[in-house]
Amino acid sequence: MGIIENLFIELKKHKRRHNLLLFALVIAAEMLFIFGNYHGKQGSADGWMILFYTVPIINCLFFPVTIAGFASRLMDIEHKGEMLKCLYTFSTPQKIFFTKYIYGAISTLILVAMQCGSFILCCKILNFECTFPPVYLFIHGMTTYVTCMALFSLHLMLAYFYRNQALSISLGIFGSFTAFFSLFLPSTIIQKFLPWATFVTSGFITMDWDKDTRDISYSIGKPDFIPVIICIGWIILLTCITLILLRKAGVEETEKINNRKSKKVLLHKRPVELLKLKGSPAWIAFFIVPLISAAIGTVNYLSNISILKDGWYSLWTQHTIFLCYFFMPVIIGIFTGCIWRVEHSGTNMNLMMTHQRPSMIVLGKYAATCFITSVSLIWVIVLYLISGSIIHMEGALPSGIIQWLFMGIVSSWVICAFQVLVSLVIRNFVLPIIVAFLSGFAGLACIAKGTPYLTPFSLFDLAMNQREMGSLNIGLFALSSTIFIAAFIMIAIMYLSCTDVRSNE
C-alpha cells in the first residue's frame, strides 16, 4: 500500500480520538491565561506587542507537552497487543512512520492556524490595537510551526520505537521547563540549540522594565532566524536517525520470547501494585525530578542571593516553586497512569474484576501512589538540607519545616486521589498527565486569586509555601483535604462498580 492509502487509514483510525479537541483545549487554556493576566489593560495601544511577547513564552510551556502527548497518541493503538507486527505484514516500517509523520504535520499546521486565529480573537476580546503588519503574524506562525515540527520529529521517533510512552511525555515536560528556566539566564548559543526554547529565542518583540518607575515598555526588533534554522537542522538530523532505525526495525519479539529461559513463578508478600511497577521507570521520577528541582532552586538562589535575604527560607522557596506548581502534579500523573495502564491493556481489567472488589482495587492503587509520593517529599527535605550544607547556608532552619512537610504530604494525597480517578476514567496514558500539567496552572491561578482551598493543587502549593502565601487555616485545610479525598475515592469506586468493563478501544 502507498502512503496516500495509509494516510486515509490513519485518518479513519483517529476519526473518533478527538486529537483536534486536545489542540482546541490547549489554545483555550492559553487564551484564559492571557485574559486572566491582561484583562485590566483593555485598549492598550501596544496590546498586540504584549501578545507577540507573551504568547511565545506560554507556548514554551504548553506546546512541548501538547506535541509529546499528540505523538504518543499517534502510536498508542499500534503498541497495543501485536498491532504493529500485523501492520508490518502489508506495509513497510518506513511507510507506517512517514504516514504518521504527514498526519502529524497536517495536524500541527492546524494547531498553529488555531493559535493565529486565537491571537486575533484575543486582540478583539481585550480591545487591543489590531492594525499591525500581517507579516508579523506570518513570522510568528512560521517560527512556531518549524519549532513544533522539530519537537514532533523527536517525540514521534521516541513514541514509535519505545512502547512505554512515559519516556516521550517525560522528555516533553523536562524540555519545556528546561527551556523556560533558561529564559531567566543570560542568552547563550546553547539556548539557541534548545528546540523547546525556539518559541521565544526567535521572537521579535523585546520588553524593557524600568526599575525606578516600574514601567514596562515593548519595542519591535528583528526576528532571530538562527534558532529556526537550527530547528530545521534538528528535523533533518532526527529524520536521518529515524531512517537508520527503521531499516533495522522488524518483528523480533517472537524470537526474544522463544529465547527466554523459563522462570519459576514466585509468590511475593509485597503489595501487588508495587510489584507491577518493579520493572517500570515511573517510580524513578519521584527521586530524579526533586533532584533536578533542588539543583535549579539552588542555582537560582545563588544567582539572586542579593535579593533573597531570608537564608534557609529563601532556599526553601526556590526549591519548591517549580516542584509544587508543575513537577509534583505531573509525576503523580505519570505514576497513576502507569499503575492503571496494566488494567487498561487487553482483558486485564476483566480478570481483575473477577476476584477483587472495586473498592480494594481503587484503594490499593491509591495507597501505592500515596506511599511513593510521601517518600518523595521526604527526599525533598533531605535534598534541601544537603543543598544548604553544600553552599554553607548560615542561620537556623525554619521552625515550621516539619509542619510544611506534614501538610505537604497530606495535600499531596489529595492530588493522588484526583489523579487515580482521572487515570481510571481516561484510558489513555497521556491525557491524565496533560490534565495534571494544566491543573498545576489552575492551582497557581487559585493561589493568585486568593482561593487556595478551592482545588487539590492549590492546597499543595499553600501547604509547602505557607509563609509566602499567608497563614494556613488548619481547620479549613483539613476539611477541604478530607472532602476532596473522600469525594474522589468514592467517585472512583462508584465508577468502577457501575461502569461496564471494556476490553478494547
N, C-alpha and C positions, 0 to 999 in steps of 0.2 A: 504494500500500500504506500501511496505517496504522502508527502507531508500535508497536502491540501485535504486529502481524505481523513488523515489522522487529526487534522485541526477541527474538522466537523465533528468527529467523535469526541474530541476534547471538549468542545462546546456543549455537546449533549451530556457529558459526564458532570459538568459543572453547572448545568442548567438550573438545578434546584439547590445549589450550595451557597447561593447568595453572596458571592465574593464581592460584587459591586456594592452590596449593602454594607460590608465591612469598610470599604473606602468611604462611603457616604457618612458612616458614623464617625470616622476619624476626622473628616472635614467638618462635620457638625461640632465635634469636640473642640477643634481649633477655633471655629467661629465663636463658640461660647467663651473660650478663654480670652479671645481678643475683645469681645463685647464686655466681659467682666472687668477687664483692665482699662479700657479706653472709652467706656460709655459716658464718662464725665467730660470728654473733650470734643463733644459734638461741634461741628462747624469749624474745626481747626483747619487753617489754610494749608498746613503741611501734613495733613492727616494721611494722605496717600504715601508720603515718605515714611511715616510711622509704620504703616503696614508693610512696605517693602523692607523695612529694617527688622520688624518683629516676626513676620511670617517665616523667614528662613531659620530663625532661631527656634521657633516652635517646630518646624519641620525636622530640625536636627534631633529633637527628642521623639517626635511621633512617627515620622516616616520610616526610620530604620526598623522599628519594631513592627510596623504595618507590613513592610516589604518582607521581612523574615516570616511573619505569620502567613502571608499570602503564598510565599514559596513553599512553605510546609504543607499548606492545604492542597497545593497542586499535586504533591506526591503522596498525600495521605491515603488515597484509595489504592495506589499501586503497592504500597508497603503493607497492605492488609492481606494476610494469607499468602497465596502463591500467585497473586495477580501479575506481578512484574515478570515472573517466569512465563506465564501464559502469553503476555504481550510479546516476549522475545520469540515466540513460535511463528508469528506472522509479520513481525516488523523488526527493524534493527534498533539497537540502543541509541544510535545517532538520531534516527528519525523520531523516536519517542521523546528524547531530550529536547531536540530543537522544535518539535511541535509545541511542547510546553513553554519553551522559550518565546516562541512567536505569540502564543496566547498571553503569556505574561507581559510581553512588550506592548501588546494592544491594550491590555487591562491597565498597565501603568500609564499609558498615554491618556486613558480615560480619567485616571486619578489626577493627573496633572491638569487636565482640562477642567475637572471639577473644582480644583483649587483656584485656577484662574477665574472661574465664574464666581466662586465664593469671595474672591478678592473684590470684584466689582460690587457684589452684594453687600459686603461689609462697609464699603465706602458709602453705599446708599443708606444703610441702616444707621450708621454713625454720622451721617451727613458730612462726610469728608469731601474735600475737593476731588473731583474725578477727571479734571482736564489735564491729565499727564500724557506724555507721548506714548502711544501704544507699543513702541519698540521696547519700553521698559518692561511691560508685561510679557512680551515675547522673550526677552532675555531671561527674565525670571523663570518662565515656563521651560525654556530650553535647558538652562542650567539644572533646574530641578529634575527634568526628565533624564538627562545624562547621569546625574548622581543616582537617581533611583535605579536606573538600568545597571550601573556598576554594582550597587548593592544586591539587586536581583540576580545578577550573574553569579555572585558569591553564594548567596543563600540557596539558589536553585541547585547549584553544584553540591552543596552540603546536604540538602534535602534529598537529592537523588541517590547519593552514594551511602548515606547513613540512615538506617531505619529509625534510629532514635532521634526524633525531631527536636528534642531538648537542646541539642548542640546548636542547631541553626537559630532558634529563638533566643538562646542564651547569648550567642555571639552578637545578635542584633541589639539586645539590651545593653550588653557590655560596650559595644561600639558606640551606641547612642550616648551613653553617659561619659565615655572617654572623650568623645568629640565635644560634648557640652562643657566638660570640665576644662578642656584645652582652650576654650574661648576666653577663659579668665586669665590665661597665661600669656606672656609676650609672644607675638607672632613669630613663628619659625618655619623653615622649609618642611620640617616634619609634619606640621599641621596641614600643609597643603597636600601631603601624601595620604592623609586620612580621608577615605571616601565619605565617611559619615559626616565630616566637618565641611564638605564642599558646599553644602547648602548655604553656609554662612561665609566661608572664605571667598566665594565667588561673587559676593554681593557688591552692590554699587552705591549703597546708602551708608553714610557714616554718621555717628552720633557724637556730639560734644557736650560734656557736662561741666558746667561752671561750679566749682566747689564753693565759691563765695556766695553767689546768688542762688545756687541750686537750680538754675535754669538749664533745660535740655534743648538743644538745637540740632537739627538734621541738615545734612548737605549731600549733594549729589556728586559722586566721583565716577571714575572709570571702572567698569567691571574688570575683575581679575580673572582672565580665562585660563590661567596656568593650572589651577585645580581642576577645571573642566577637562583640559587636555590630559591631565594625569588620570582622571576618571576614565576617559576613553582608552588610555593605555591599560588601566585595570581591566576593562571589558575585554580587550584583545588578549591580555595575558590569561585571564580566567577562562576564556573560551578555548585557548590553546591547551591549557591544563585539562579542561573537561574533555576535549577531543582525545587526548592521550589516555585518559582514564576510561573513556567509553570504548576504546579499542580493546582494552583488557577486560571490559565488563562481560559477564557471561553467567550462565546458570551453574554456580559452583556449590550451592548449598547442599545439594544431594550428595556430592562427593564428601563434603565435610561431615555430614551426618553419618555416612557409611563408614568413615574412617575413625569415628569416635569410639573410644573404648566404653564398654558397658560399665555403668556405675551402680553400686548398690544404693537402694533408696534408704535414706536415713531419716528417722523421725526426730524432730527438734522440739525442744520445750520453749524456745524463744517465740515471741509474738510473730504470727504469720505475716503481718503487714511489713514488719522489718525484714523478714526472710525474703519476701518477694523483691525487696529493694537491695538485696545483698550485692548483686552484680550491676546495679544501676548507678550512674554517676550523679543522680539527683541529690543525694544527701551531701555530696561534696560541696555543693554550692553554699550550704549553710556555714561552712568553715572558710571557704575561699573568698566569698563575697564580703563578709565582715573584715577579712584581712585587707582586701582592696579598699574598702571604705575607711579603714583605720589609716592606711597609707596616704590616701587622698586627704583625709582630715588633718593628719599630722603635717603634711607638706603645706596645706592651706593655712594652718595655724602659724607655722614658721614664716610663711610669706607675708602674713598680716599681723605679725606679733606687735607692731606698733599701735595697732587699733584694738586688738583683742588683749585686754589687760586684766582679765579675771582669772588668769592662771589655769588651774585644773578645770574649772567650769568652762572656760572658753575652749579648751581642748575637747571637752565632752561634747559641746555643741557642734564642733567641726566633725567629730567622729560620727555623730548620729544624724546630721542634717540630711544626707543623701540616703542613709540606711533606713530612716523612718519613713520618708516620703516615697521612696521608689524601690530600693533594693529589697528590703524585707518582704513587702507585699508580693513582689514578683517571684522571689524564690519560694515563698509559700505556695504561690500559684503553680509553679513548676512541680513542686513536691506532690501536691494533691492531684495534679494531672497525671503524674507517674503512678500513684497508688490506685487510681481509678482506671488507668489505661489497660491494665490486665483484664479487668472485668468487662470493659467495653470492647474487647477483642474477641471475635468469633462467638462461641456459645458459652464463654466462661461465666457470664452472669447467670445463665440458666443453671449451670452446675452449682454455683454459689448459693442460689436461692433455694435449692432443693434440700440443703442441710443446715442453713443458717437463717436466723430471723433477721429481718431488715434492720431492726434496732441494733443488733450485735454487729452487723456489717458496718453501719454508719459509725457507731461508737468506736469500733476497732480502728477504723481509718482516722477518726478524729483524735483518738488517743495517741496514735503513732505520730501524727502531724504536730500535736501539742508538745510531745516529748522532744522531738528533734528541734523544734523552734525554741523551746526553753533552753536546751543545751547550747544552741547557737547564741542566744542572748547572754548567757554566762560567758561564752567565748568572747563576746563583745567587750565585757567588763575586763577580762584578762588582757585583751589587746590594748585596751585603754590604759591599764596600769603599766604594761610593758612599754608602750609608746611614751608615756610620761617619764618613765625611768630613763629611757634612751636619750631623750632630749634634756634630761636633768631639770625637770619641772620643779619649781620651788613652791613652798607653801603646803598647807594641809589639803587632804582630799575633801571634796564636797560632803557635807554631813548627810545629805539626802540621797547618796548614791545607792544605798540598799533599797530605799523606798522606790527610786526610779526603776531599779531592776525588777522588784516585785510587781509594781504596777505595769511595767513594760511586758512582763511575762503574761500577766492576766489579760491585758489588752490584745496581746498577740494571739491569745486563744480565741478571741472574738473573730479576728481575721481568719484564723484556721477554720472556725465553724462556717464562716461565709464561703470560703474557697472550697471546702468539702462539698457544700451544697451546689455551688456553681459547677464544679467538675463532675458531679453526679448528673446534673441536668443536661449539661452540654457535653456531648460525647466526644467532640473534637478536642485534641490535646492543646492546640494553640490558643483557641479563643478564650478559655478561662485565664490564661496568662495575660492576654491583652486586657481582659476585664480587670485583673489585678493591677496592671500598669496604669490604666485610666482611673481606677478607683483611688490610686495614690494621689492623683491630681485632685480628685473630688475631696479627699481628706484635707489636702492643702487649702482648697477653696473654703471649706468649712472653718478651718483654723483662721483664715484671713477674715472671714465674716463674723467671727466671734461665736460660732456654734460648734464647739469641739465635741459635744456629746451626741451629735446627730448621726455620725457614721462610724463604723468599726475602725476605719483607717485614721480618722481624726482623733479617736480615742488613743490610739497607739502613739500618734505624734505628741499629744498632750502628756501622756504618761512619761515619755522619755525626755521631754524638754519642759518640765513644769515651771522652772524658774523663769524661763524666757517668755512663756505664754501665759503666765499668771498662776495664781494659786489653784490647786486642784481640789474640787469639791468631792471628797472621797465617797460620800453617800450617793451623790448623783452618778459618779463614775461606776460604783459597784452596781447600782440599779441598771444603768444603761448596759453594762457588760453582761449582767445576768439575763436581761431581756433579750439582747442580741443572740447570745449563745443558745438560750432555750428555744428561741424562735427558729433560728437557722437549723438546729439539730432536729427539732420536731418536724419542720417542713421537709427536711431530707428524708426522715423516716417515713413520713406520710407519702411522700412522692414515690419512694421505693416500694412501699406496700401497695399503693393503688395503681401504679403505672405498669402496664404490661411490659415484659422483658422483650426487647428487640434484639435479635441475634445477628442482624445485618444492617447495613446502611446503604 
